[in-house]
Amino acid sequence: MNPGSGTIAPHMARRGQLSQAPPELAVTGPFLRRRQRFVECMSWHRPGSWGTVWSMVRLLQIWFGPKRFEKGGAVYEKFGVDRFSRFLPFGYWTNRLIRALGAKNFRIINDESSAKIWVVFTMVVEFCHVVAFGLFAWFMVCDLLQADYAGAAWNGLLNLLVNVYPSMVQRYNRIRILQAFKLDLKEMQQWDIQM
């Protein structure tokens, strides 16, 4: 194999696959082989391209996209997420209060453009709650290791109320918005969002 050609890498030839990495990533050492595998992994869906940004968008679509068991939101309604969401910011009672204070036509989602903005907002908020869930879980583990069972129970309860349910609310809202406006996260890159 010509080291500068980048046509077939030995580790890919064993698997019967062609290397799509550019010539500057030709196999010349173990570090470059690992780097080439990473590039090929990240660009698996667009042969011949790096596709890193595209891969990140695809990973976001997989994480934030509706799963089969979530269709319709019935699973979240069984857990009481729809009732819990009424008391959150931008929930039913907050919207009702804003309308009572004088903004009679107040709506968070007015059209498809605001629905797309709100879908992205739910993704950001869910991500923040998932990160906070990890922190609270770490605090709970630390309390358990120190035999502070009351502290662990308190952190577990707080984690449930402050992170688990709000992230479920974001998923529930996103599913309902996607269904109501017939939006698809796979087409998210083509969304024309205007603030």
N, C-alpha and C positions, 0 to 999 in steps of 0.2 A: 504494500500500500504506500502511496506517495503521501508523506506526512502533511504536505500543504494542500492536498486536494480536498479532504474532508468528505470523501465519498462514502466509504464504508469503514466504520470504526470496528475494531476487533470485538469489543463487547456486544455490539449490536449485530455483527455478522453471526455470532453464535446463536442469537435469537432469530436470525433470519430477517432482520429489519434494516432498512437503509438509514444512514445517519442524515439528518436534515440540518445539522449545525453548520454555521459558516466556516470557511477555511481557517480563520484565525483561531478557531477552537479545535484544530486538528489534534489528534491524540499524540502527545509527546511525553506524557508523564502521568502519574496517578492523580495529581490535582486537576489537571486539564480533563482527564477522563471523567472525574466526578462532575466537573463544571459542565461538560458536554452532556452528561446524563441529565443534569438539572435543566439545561436549556431544552433538551428534547422532551423532558417531562412537562415543562411549562408550555411547550408549543405543540402538544400532541394533536390538538384539534385544528391547527392551521399549518399543514406541512410546509416547510421551507421558511417559516417566519418565527420570530422570537415569541410573540404572542403573550408576553408577560402581563400586560394590562388586560388583555382579553381574558386570560386565565383568572385573574383576580376578580373580574366582573362575573365570570362563570361561577367561581367559588361563592361569591356573594349571592348569586341567583340560587345556588343549591341550598345555602344556609337560610336565606330569607324567603325563599319561594314556598308556596303552600304545599304541604305534604298531603298524601292521599287521605290520611285519617283526619285532616283538618278541614277538608272540603265542607263548606256550609257553616262551619263554626260550631257544630253541634257538640263536639267534644269539649269546647271551652264553656259552652252554656251549661253543661253538666257539672262543671267545676265552679260555677257561679261567677265566671269572669265578666259576663254582661252586667250583673248586678254590682260587682266590685268597681267596674269602670265608671259607674255613675258618679262616684265620689272623687274621682281623680281630676286634675286640671284638664280642661277641655272636655270634661265628661258632661253628662246630662244636666246635673245641677248647676255647674258653672255656666253652661250655655243658657240655661233658664234664667239665672241671676243676671247675666249680661243683657238678655232681652228685657227683663223686668226693669233694668236701670235705664232703659231708653233706646237701646239698639234693637228695634223690633225685627229688622230683617237680618240680624246677625246670623251668619252661617260660616262654619269653618271651611266647608267644602261647598263651593258654588258651582264649579264646572270641572271639566276634565283636567285642565291645567292645575287647579288647586288640588285635585285628587292626586295627581302625580307628585306634587310637592309634599302632600301629606304622606304618601307611601314612602318617600325617601325619609321624611321625618320619623316615621315609625321604625325604619331600619336603624337610624342613628340612635334613637332612644332605646330600642331593644339591645343594641350593642353595648350601650352604657350600662344598662341593667345587668347584662350577662357578665361584664367585667366586674361590676360591684358584687354580683353573686359570688364570684370567685374570691374576692377579698373577704366577704362575710364568712364564706365557708372556711377560709384560712383562719380567721379569728375563732371560729367555732372549734376547729381542730386544735388550735393552741389552748383554748379553754379546756377541752377534753384531756389533753396531755398534762395539764396542770391540775386535773381532777376538780375543776370548777364547773360542775354540772349545771348549776343554776345559770352561770354565764353562757355556757354552751346552749342551753335551752333558750335563753333570751336572744342570743345571736341567731339561732335557728328560726325563731318566731319573727324576728325583725327581717331576716333574709326572705322569709316567705312573703311577708307583707310589703316589703320595700323593693324587692327585686324579682321574685318568682311571678307573683301575680301581675305586676306592671309589665313584665316582658310578655306574659301571656296575653295581656290586654292589647299590646302592640301587634302581636301576631293576629289576634282576633279582628282588630280593626283593619289591618292590612288585607286580610282575606276578604272581608266584607267590601272594602273599597275596590279591590281588584275585580270582584264579581259584579259589583254594581255598575262600574264603568267599563267592564269587559277589557281590562288592561292585562298585559302579559309581561312578566318580569324579563322574559327572554328578549323582548323588544326594548328594554330599558335604555340601551345605548342610543336608540333613535328618538327617544322622548325629547320633545322641545319644551323644556320647562322655562317659564318666564316668571320672574318674581315681580 
